[in-house]
């Protein structure tokens, strides 16, 4: 950023037991963004994370609700700035990429994604199930939203003021990054992916991720948001499967009746008719919810425009 820029920048660092790395992370961001305010939100750490961050000049605040999603919710609610840069306190993301991310937000993008997967992630990350999970989530979301986002779950991002103040943080844990990406794709926001040089945690720093538990939460978030944001494919798809199954069963009963002149399988006939009715009801439900989802997207655009206008004033 130019030195005479009037753009206010806030660096957001959610932390839980990061005393090994938080001091270096704060120093690196002070060098990369000397005019920015650096916020460290301590999420019930049992070590010296908050003390070290304060000693390095960061603005330290407490968030008692456990979980990264809860911390980000508090950050977005409490802090006002023109541009926000969010990273982790584990020293896995390069602070020197932050100025370029800030520039992209200043150009008009709503969110800049620090893309790990296009550079060094698969070489640096020593957890194969994490690599598999990243690929699975990326393929699922890009297929459903017809997008081409490379890194769905990165924790290194930059945001505009309007994005921060209009984004509803519902997730409580590490699945919040997936939620952010789906929210942005659903509302057709302006995204920019910037490859960054990811590095694995240094010696002595321990990951808080639970590969299986957090993976299940991420997939649950995807399932929930598809149901909410894409109700017609979701409910309509299930309805079509049930309807086709019901029609096939009705067809077998009809063939028997054609050959024998008798309906010998009344339970099958009744079940088949119920499946067809259930399929029709699910399809109609999908249509109704799809209209409501479109109205929600319209309301979001109006709300975003209102926040942008207030910010300009």
C-alpha positions as CSV (number, residue, x, y, z in Angstrom):
1,X,0.0,0.0,0.0
2,X,1.2,3.6,-0.6
3,X,2.5,5.2,2.6
4,X,0.0,8.1,2.3
5,X,-2.9,5.8,1.9
6,X,-6.0,6.6,4.0
7,X,-7.2,3.0,3.9
8,X,-7.5,1.5,7.4
9,X,-6.3,-2.1,7.7
10,X,-7.0,-4.6,10.5
11,X,-5.0,-7.8,10.8
12,X,-7.1,-10.5,12.5
13,X,-5.3,-13.4,14.3
14,X,-7.5,-15.9,16.1
15,X,-5.4,-17.9,18.5
16,X,-5.5,-20.9,20.8
17,X,-2.3,-22.0,22.5
18,X,0.1,-20.5,20.0
19,X,2.9,-19.2,22.3
20,X,5.6,-20.8,20.2
21,X,4.7,-18.8,17.0
22,X,2.5,-15.8,17.9
23,X,5.4,-13.4,18.6
24,X,7.0,-14.0,15.2
25,X,3.6,-13.8,13.4
26,X,2.8,-10.4,15.0
27,X,6.3,-9.1,14.2
28,X,6.1,-10.2,10.6
29,X,2.7,-8.5,10.0
30,X,4.0,-5.3,11.6
31,X,6.8,-5.3,9.0
32,X,4.5,-6.2,6.1
33,X,1.7,-3.8,7.1
34,X,3.3,-1.1,9.4
35,X,0.1,1.0,9.4
36,X,-2.3,-1.8,10.2
37,X,-3.8,-2.6,13.6
38,X,-3.0,-6.1,14.6
39,X,-5.7,-7.9,16.7
40,X,-5.0,-11.1,18.5
41,X,-8.1,-12.8,19.9
42,X,-7.2,-15.3,22.6
43,X,-9.7,-18.2,22.6
44,X,-9.2,-19.6,26.2
45,X,-5.5,-20.3,25.7
46,X,-3.8,-22.1,28.7
47,X,-0.3,-20.9,27.7
48,X,1.3,-17.4,27.3
49,X,-0.2,-16.6,23.9
50,X,-2.0,-13.4,25.1
51,X,1.0,-12.2,27.1
52,X,3.5,-12.6,24.2
53,X,1.1,-11.0,21.7
54,X,0.6,-8.0,23.9
55,X,4.4,-7.7,24.5
56,X,4.9,-7.5,20.7
57,X,2.4,-4.7,20.4
58,X,-0.8,-6.5,19.3
59,X,-4.2,-5.5,20.5
60,X,-5.2,-8.5,22.6
61,X,-8.8,-9.4,23.3
62,X,-10.5,-12.4,24.8
63,X,-13.2,-14.6,23.3
64,X,-14.7,-17.1,25.8
65,X,-16.8,-19.1,23.3
66,X,-14.6,-21.9,22.1
67,X,-14.1,-22.4,18.4
68,X,-12.6,-20.5,15.5
69,X,-16.0,-19.7,14.0
70,X,-17.0,-18.0,17.3
71,X,-13.7,-16.0,17.4
72,X,-14.2,-14.8,13.8
73,X,-17.8,-13.8,14.6
74,X,-16.6,-11.7,17.5
75,X,-13.8,-10.1,15.4
76,X,-16.2,-9.2,12.6
77,X,-18.7,-7.7,15.0
78,X,-16.2,-5.7,17.1
79,X,-13.6,-4.3,14.6
80,X,-14.2,-1.6,12.0
81,X,-11.7,-1.1,9.1
82,X,-11.7,-0.6,5.4
83,X,-9.7,-3.8,4.8
84,X,-9.4,-6.9,6.9
85,X,-6.6,-9.5,6.7
86,X,-7.2,-12.8,8.5
87,X,-4.5,-15.3,9.2
88,X,-3.6,-18.0,11.7
89,X,-1.3,-17.5,14.6
90,X,0.7,-20.7,13.8
91,X,3.2,-19.1,11.3
92,X,2.1,-21.2,8.4
93,X,1.1,-18.2,6.2
94,X,3.6,-15.6,4.9
95,X,2.9,-12.1,6.1
96,X,4.7,-10.6,3.1
97,X,1.8,-11.6,0.9
98,X,-0.6,-9.3,2.9
99,X,0.1,-6.0,1.1
100,X,-0.8,-7.5,-2.3
101,X,-4.0,-8.9,-0.8
102,X,-4.9,-5.5,0.7
103,X,-4.3,-3.9,-2.7
104,X,-6.8,-6.3,-4.3
105,X,-9.5,-5.4,-1.8
106,X,-8.8,-1.8,-2.4
107,X,-9.3,-2.4,-6.1
108,X,-12.9,-3.6,-5.4
109,X,-12.8,-7.3,-4.6
110,X,-15.0,-8.6,-1.7
111,X,-12.7,-11.4,-0.7
112,X,-9.1,-12.4,-1.5
113,X,-8.2,-16.0,-0.9
114,X,-4.7,-17.0,0.0
115,X,-4.3,-20.1,-2.2
116,X,-2.1,-22.7,-0.6
117,X,-2.9,-25.6,-2.9
118,X,-1.4,-24.1,-6.0
119,X,2.0,-23.8,-4.4
120,X,3.6,-25.7,-1.5
121,X,0.8,-27.1,0.5
122,X,0.9,-30.7,-0.6
123,X,4.7,-30.8,-0.1
124,X,4.7,-29.0,3.3
125,X,1.7,-30.6,4.9
126,X,2.6,-34.0,6.4
127,X,-1.0,-35.1,7.0
128,X,-2.3,-37.1,4.0
129,X,-5.9,-37.2,5.2
130,X,-5.9,-33.4,5.3
131,X,-4.7,-33.3,1.7
132,X,-7.5,-35.8,0.7
133,X,-10.1,-33.7,2.5
134,X,-9.0,-30.5,0.8
135,X,-9.4,-32.2,-2.6
136,X,-12.8,-33.8,-1.7
137,X,-14.3,-30.5,-0.4
138,X,-12.9,-28.5,-3.4
139,X,-14.4,-30.9,-5.9
140,X,-17.8,-31.1,-4.1
141,X,-18.2,-27.3,-3.9
142,X,-16.9,-26.4,-7.3
143,X,-19.2,-29.1,-8.9
144,X,-22.3,-27.9,-7.1
145,X,-21.7,-24.2,-7.6
146,X,-20.1,-24.4,-11.0
147,X,-17.1,-22.6,-9.7
148,X,-13.3,-23.0,-10.0
149,X,-12.0,-22.1,-6.5
150,X,-8.7,-23.8,-5.9
151,X,-8.4,-23.5,-2.1
152,X,-11.7,-23.7,-0.3
153,X,-10.5,-24.1,3.3
154,X,-7.6,-21.7,3.6
155,X,-7.4,-19.6,6.7
156,X,-5.5,-16.7,5.0
157,X,-7.9,-14.3,3.5
158,X,-8.6,-10.6,3.1
159,X,-12.1,-9.0,3.2
160,X,-13.8,-5.7,2.4
161,X,-15.8,-3.9,5.1
162,X,-19.1,-4.7,3.3
163,X,-18.2,-8.4,3.3
164,X,-17.4,-8.5,7.0
165,X,-20.5,-6.7,8.1
166,X,-22.9,-8.6,5.9
167,X,-21.5,-12.1,6.3
168,X,-23.5,-14.2,8.9
169,X,-21.1,-16.4,10.8
170,X,-23.0,-19.5,11.7
171,X,-20.3,-22.1,12.1
172,X,-18.5,-22.4,15.5
173,X,-15.3,-24.2,14.5
174,X,-12.8,-24.7,11.7
175,X,-15.6,-25.3,9.2
176,X,-16.1,-21.5,9.1
177,X,-13.7,-21.1,6.1
178,X,-15.8,-23.5,4.0
179,X,-18.9,-21.6,5.0
180,X,-17.2,-18.3,3.9
181,X,-16.5,-19.7,0.4
182,X,-19.9,-21.2,-0.1
183,X,-21.5,-17.9,1.1
184,X,-19.4,-16.0,-1.4
185,X,-20.2,-18.3,-4.4
186,X,-23.9,-18.4,-3.6
187,X,-24.1,-14.6,-3.6
188,X,-21.8,-14.1,-6.6
189,X,-19.3,-12.0,-4.7
190,X,-16.1,-10.8,-6.3
191,X,-13.4,-13.3,-5.4
192,X,-9.7,-13.2,-6.2
193,X,-7.3,-16.1,-5.6
194,X,-3.7,-15.3,-4.8
195,X,-1.2,-18.2,-4.6
196,X,0.9,-18.1,-1.4
197,X,3.8,-20.1,-0.1
198,X,2.4,-22.3,2.6
199,X,4.8,-23.7,5.2
200,X,4.1,-26.4,7.8
201,X,4.1,-25.6,11.5
202,X,7.5,-25.2,13.1
203,X,8.9,-27.6,15.6
204,X,7.1,-27.4,19.0
205,X,3.8,-26.0,17.5
206,X,0.9,-28.4,17.7
207,X,-2.1,-28.4,15.4
208,X,-5.5,-28.1,16.9
209,X,-7.3,-29.8,14.0
210,X,-9.0,-33.1,14.5
211,X,-8.8,-34.8,11.1
212,X,-11.9,-37.0,11.5
213,X,-14.0,-34.8,13.7
214,X,-13.4,-31.5,11.9
215,X,-13.7,-33.3,8.6
216,X,-17.2,-34.5,9.6
217,X,-18.1,-31.0,10.6
218,X,-16.9,-29.6,7.3
219,X,-19.0,-32.1,5.3
220,X,-21.9,-31.4,7.6
221,X,-21.6,-27.7,6.8
222,X,-21.5,-28.4,3.1
223,X,-24.6,-30.6,3.4
224,X,-26.4,-27.9,5.4
225,X,-25.5,-25.0,3.1
226,X,-26.4,-26.9,-0.1
227,X,-29.8,-27.7,1.5
228,X,-30.2,-24.0,2.2
229,X,-28.6,-22.4,-0.8
230,X,-29.5,-25.0,-3.5
231,X,-32.9,-26.4,-2.3
232,X,-34.2,-27.3,-5.8
233,X,-31.3,-29.6,-6.7
234,X,-31.3,-31.0,-3.2
235,X,-35.0,-31.7,-2.6
236,X,-35.8,-32.1,-6.3
237,X,-33.0,-34.7,-6.7
238,X,-34.2,-36.7,-3.8
239,X,-37.8,-36.3,-5.0
240,X,-36.9,-37.6,-8.5
241,X,-35.1,-40.6,-7.1
242,X,-38.2,-41.5,-4.9
243,X,-40.6,-40.8,-7.8
244,X,-38.7,-42.9,-10.3
245,X,-38.5,-45.8,-7.8
246,X,-42.3,-45.5,-7.2
247,X,-43.0,-45.5,-10.9
248,X,-40.8,-48.6,-11.4
249,X,-42.6,-50.5,-8.7
250,X,-46.0,-49.4,-10.1
251,X,-44.8,-50.7,-13.4
252,X,-44.1,-54.2,-12.0
253,X,-47.5,-54.3,-10.5
254,X,-49.1,-53.2,-13.7
255,X,-47.2,-55.9,-15.7
256,X,-48.6,-58.6,-13.3
257,X,-52.1,-57.2,-13.7
258,X,-51.7,-57.2,-17.4
259,X,-50.7,-60.9,-17.4
260,X,-53.1,-62.2,-14.8
261,X,-55.9,-59.8,-14.6
262,X,-55.3,-59.5,-10.8
263,X,-53.5,-57.2,-8.4
264,X,-51.6,-59.7,-6.3
265,X,-49.3,-57.3,-4.5
266,X,-51.4,-54.6,-2.9
267,X,-48.7,-53.6,-0.3
268,X,-46.2,-53.0,-3.2
269,X,-48.8,-50.9,-5.1
270,X,-49.6,-48.8,-2.0
271,X,-45.9,-48.3,-1.2
272,X,-45.2,-47.4,-4.8
273,X,-48.0,-44.8,-4.9
274,X,-46.7,-43.3,-1.6
275,X,-43.2,-43.1,-3.1
276,X,-44.5,-41.2,-6.1
277,X,-46.5,-38.8,-3.8
278,X,-43.5,-38.3,-1.6
279,X,-41.3,-37.5,-4.6
280,X,-43.8,-35.0,-5.9
281,X,-44.0,-33.3,-2.5
282,X,-40.2,-33.1,-2.2
283,X,-40.0,-31.6,-5.7
284,X,-42.6,-29.0,-4.9
285,X,-40.8,-28.2,-1.6
286,X,-37.6,-27.7,-3.6
287,X,-39.4,-25.2,-6.0
288,X,-40.9,-23.2,-3.1
289,X,-37.6,-23.1,-1.2
290,X,-35.7,-22.2,-4.3
291,X,-37.9,-19.1,-4.7
292,X,-37.3,-18.2,-1.1
293,X,-33.5,-18.7,-1.6
294,X,-33.6,-16.3,-4.6
295,X,-35.4,-13.7,-2.5
296,X,-32.8,-14.1,0.2
297,X,-30.1,-13.4,-2.4
298,X,-31.9,-10.3,-3.6
299,X,-32.2,-9.1,0.0
300,X,-28.5,-9.7,0.5
301,X,-27.6,-7.5,-2.5
302,X,-29.8,-4.7,-1.2
303,X,-28.2,-5.0,2.3
304,X,-24.7,-5.1,0.8
305,X,-25.4,-2.0,-1.2
306,X,-26.7,-0.2,1.9
307,X,-23.6,-1.0,3.9
308,X,-21.4,0.1,1.0
309,X,-23.2,3.4,0.7
310,X,-23.0,4.0,4.5
311,X,-19.3,3.3,4.4
312,X,-18.7,5.8,1.6
313,X,-20.5,8.5,3.5
